[in-house]
């Protein structure tokens, strides 16, 4: 099964060969490296930009205004903050032109903790991204969703921010991508560049016969059904929650679990129906807790579903600190880990109504 990094690479290849993607670019995105996380290895439309995040977003916007479809990478989301004004302009374009000018661009960037990257390589960007109107924001937690969300992002006429959980880059999927060979070794031999620099200089990817698979932007994934409580997450924390929910189900506690997949627009109708039914809800993500996107979901829950709630809604998020320490012990207390999540999930169902 493909890893998330391989799934994105295959989606980008499908985009450049079938969906009119004209350029795939960013820092170290082209040969020989193929991206810091290898998601652009072997692509024919990939090229290296200068170390200039504002230049990358500016170039992407210019290509979009010219009617081109491009995918631009900011190598780590920690370095996207100096582009906020340009991201805002890109998001404004279709609205300000009354739809005369679209902005069919994708900006992808790795987000979150899990690689012990310390202050400059462990930030989240989901709440910031959600505060830039005009953008659609997606974040996969499985390989199949990574593939399908990228294809949907490429064909969308709006600018799409594609957030990639750093910690899940090498996580293998549980479902085959359409056209992917069943053998992990065969897939590696086809699309993974050799480590040896000399061999890599002449290497060319041999792509499998990939097929369309679109994950609708704005549609949450109902990961498992249950009546005890609703748990909503996305990104790095999603597989952790799924594992905990599966284990607690053996103890007779069945959670209704949703992978949001799209931060904006988000699938409120699916969440609403679940929360109304269970009366208990926990939102989990690793972004800092102040002005967290989960707070928006809690506010809407309280405003619209107050009389359906049995107990207070909960949010588990990262600490409001400037950065995450490089030491694993410091990272573990900065953002939600499995023990924190399980504690909140159990307290949620055991709190008296």
Secondary structure in CASP SS format (residue, H / E / C, confidence):
PFRMAT SS
TARGET T0000
AUTHOR 0000-0000-0000
METHOD secondary structure of the structure
MODEL  1
X C 1.00
X C 1.00
X E 1.00
X H 1.00
X H 1.00
X H 1.00
X H 1.00
X H 1.00
X H 1.00
X H 1.00
X H 1.00
X H 1.00
X H 1.00
X H 1.00
X H 1.00
X H 1.00
X H 1.00
X H 1.00
X C 1.00
X C 1.00
X E 1.00
X E 1.00
X E 1.00
X E 1.00
X E 1.00
X E 1.00
X C 1.00
X C 1.00
X C 1.00
X C 1.00
X C 1.00
X C 1.00
X C 1.00
X C 1.00
X C 1.00
X C 1.00
X C 1.00
X C 1.00
X C 1.00
X C 1.00
X C 1.00
X C 1.00
X C 1.00
X C 1.00
X C 1.00
X E 1.00
X E 1.00
X E 1.00
X C 1.00
X C 1.00
X C 1.00
X C 1.00
X H 1.00
X H 1.00
X H 1.00
X H 1.00
X H 1.00
X H 1.00
X H 1.00
X H 1.00
X H 1.00
X H 1.00
X H 1.00
X H 1.00
X H 1.00
X C 1.00
X C 1.00
X C 1.00
X E 1.00
X E 1.00
X E 1.00
X E 1.00
X E 1.00
X E 1.00
X C 1.00
X C 1.00
X H 1.00
X H 1.00
X H 1.00
X C 1.00
X H 1.00
X H 1.00
X H 1.00
X H 1.00
X H 1.00
X H 1.00
X H 1.00
X H 1.00
X H 1.00
X H 1.00
X H 1.00
X H 1.00
X H 1.00
X H 1.00
X H 1.00
X H 1.00
X C 1.00
X C 1.00
X C 1.00
X C 1.00
X C 1.00
X C 1.00
X C 1.00
X C 1.00
X E 1.00
X E 1.00
X E 1.00
X E 1.00
X E 1.00
X E 1.00
X E 1.00
X C 1.00
X C 1.00
X C 1.00
X C 1.00
X C 1.00
X C 1.00
X H 1.00
X H 1.00
X H 1.00
X C 1.00
X C 1.00
X C 1.00
X C 1.00
X C 1.00
X H 1.00
X H 1.00
X H 1.00
X H 1.00
X H 1.00
X C 1.00
X C 1.00
X C 1.00
X C 1.00
X C 1.00
X E 1.00
X E 1.00
X E 1.00
X E 1.00
X E 1.00
X C 1.00
X C 1.00
X H 1.00
X H 1.00
X H 1.00
X H 1.00
X H 1.00
X H 1.00
X H 1.00
X H 1.00
X H 1.00
X H 1.00
X H 1.00
X H 1.00
X H 1.00
X C 1.00
X C 1.00
X C 1.00
X C 1.00
X E 1.00
X E 1.00
X E 1.00
X E 1.00
X E 1.00
X E 1.00
X H 1.00
X H 1.00
X H 1.00
X C 1.00
X C 1.00
X C 1.00
X E 1.00
X C 1.00
X C 1.00
X C 1.00
X C 1.00
X C 1.00
X C 1.00
X C 1.00
X C 1.00
X C 1.00
X C 1.00
X C 1.00
X H 1.00
X H 1.00
X H 1.00
X H 1.00
X H 1.00
X H 1.00
X H 1.00
X H 1.00
X C 1.00
X C 1.00
X C 1.00
X C 1.00
X C 1.00
X H 1.00
X H 1.00
X H 1.00
X H 1.00
X H 1.00
X H 1.00
X C 1.00
X C 1.00
X C 1.00
X C 1.00
X C 1.00
X C 1.00
X C 1.00
X C 1.00
X C 1.00
X C 1.00
X C 1.00
X C 1.00
X C 1.00
X C 1.00
X C 1.00
X C 1.00
X C 1.00
X C 1.00
X E 1.00
X E 1.00
X E 1.00
X E 1.00
X C 1.00
X C 1.00
X C 1.00
X C 1.00
X E 1.00
X E 1.00
X E 1.00
X E 1.00
X E 1.00
X C 1.00
X C 1.00
X H 1.00
X H 1.00
X H 1.00
X H 1.00
X H 1.00
X H 1.00
X H 1.00
X H 1.00
X H 1.00
X H 1.00
X H 1.00
X H 1.00
X H 1.00
X H 1.00
X C 1.00
X C 1.00
X C 1.00
X C 1.00
X C 1.00
X E 1.00
X E 1.00
X E 1.00
X E 1.00
X E 1.00
X C 1.00
X C 1.00
X E 1.00
X E 1.00
X E 1.00
X C 1.00
X C 1.00
X C 1.00
X H 1.00
X H 1.00
X H 1.00
X H 1.00
X H 1.00
X H 1.00
X H 1.00
X H 1.00
X H 1.00
X H 1.00
X H 1.00
X C 1.00
X C 1.00
X E 1.00
X E 1.00
X E 1.00
X E 1.00
X E 1.00
X E 1.00
X E 1.00
X E 1.00
X C 1.00
X C 1.00
X C 1.00
X C 1.00
X H 1.00
X H 1.00
X H 1.00
X H 1.00
X H 1.00
X H 1.00
X H 1.00
X H 1.00
X H 1.00
X H 1.00
X H 1.00
X H 1.00
X H 1.00
X H 1.00
X H 1.00
X H 1.00
X C 1.00
X C 1.00
X C 1.00
X C 1.00
X C 1.00
X E 1.00
X E 1.00
X E 1.00
X E 1.00
X E 1.00
X C 1.00
X C 1.00
X C 1.00
X C 1.00
X C 1.00
X C 1.00
X C 1.00
X C 1.00
X C 1.00
X H 1.00
X H 1.00
X H 1.00
X H 1.00
X H 1.00
X H 1.00
X H 1.00
X C 1.00
X C 1.00
X C 1.00
X H 1.00
X H 1.00
X H 1.00
X H 1.00
X H 1.00
X H 1.00
X H 1.00
X H 1.00
X H 1.00
X H 1.00
X H 1.00
X H 1.00
X H 1.00
X C 1.00
X C 1.00
X C 1.00
END
